[in-house]
Amino acid sequence: MSEERVDGEIERRLAGLRERFPERFTQPQWQEIREDLEQLAKAAATLRRRPLGNADEPDFIFVP
């Protein structure tokens, strides 16, 4: 995913949060939320670079 596309996605998510919670967070908290979204976007981009086959299993399987 291109850097420009990632930035657009972060902006759209922030806009949605600001619309739902317009007065819930302070400006420093909004900056923290932006940084968290940026970290998540970077992690997602890293995962997307890893090719997976149809038969690849998860790293672990939960068995209750």
N, C-alpha and C positions, 0 to 999 in steps of 0.2 A: 504494500500500500504506500502510495507516495506521501511525502511529508505534508504536502498541501492538502491532500485528502484527509489525513489524520487530523490536521489542525481544524479543518472544517467539521469533522465529526466531534471533536472536543467542543468547539463553539456551539454546535447544535445541542449537545447534551447539556452544556452550561445554560443555554438559553431556556431549555425545557425545565431545568431545575429552578432557575430564577423565576420562571412563570408560575411554577407550582408553589414555591416557597419564597416569595418576594422579600419578606422582611425577617426571615428566620436566621440568616447568617450575617456576620459582619464582613467587611471587606477583606480583612486578613483570612477569615475562614473561607471566603470564596476563592482566594488565591491558593489556599491549601487544597481545596477541592479540585481546582484546575491542575495543580501539580500531581495529585493522585490520579486524575484522569489521564494525564500525560504518561505517567508510569505504567498504567494499565494498557494504554495504547502501544507503548514500546514492548511490553511483555507479549501482547497479542501479535504484534508484527514478528517478533522472534519465533513464536510458535508457528505462525503461518509459513515461515521459511523452512520448516522441518517437514519434508515430504512423508506422508503416511500412505500405506497401502490399505486396501479394503480389509485385509485379514489382520492388520495390526491390532494388538490388544492394548488396553489401558496399561499404564505403568503398574498399577496395583488393582486388585479386584477385592472389593469388600464382601466378606462373607460373615453374616451375623451369627 
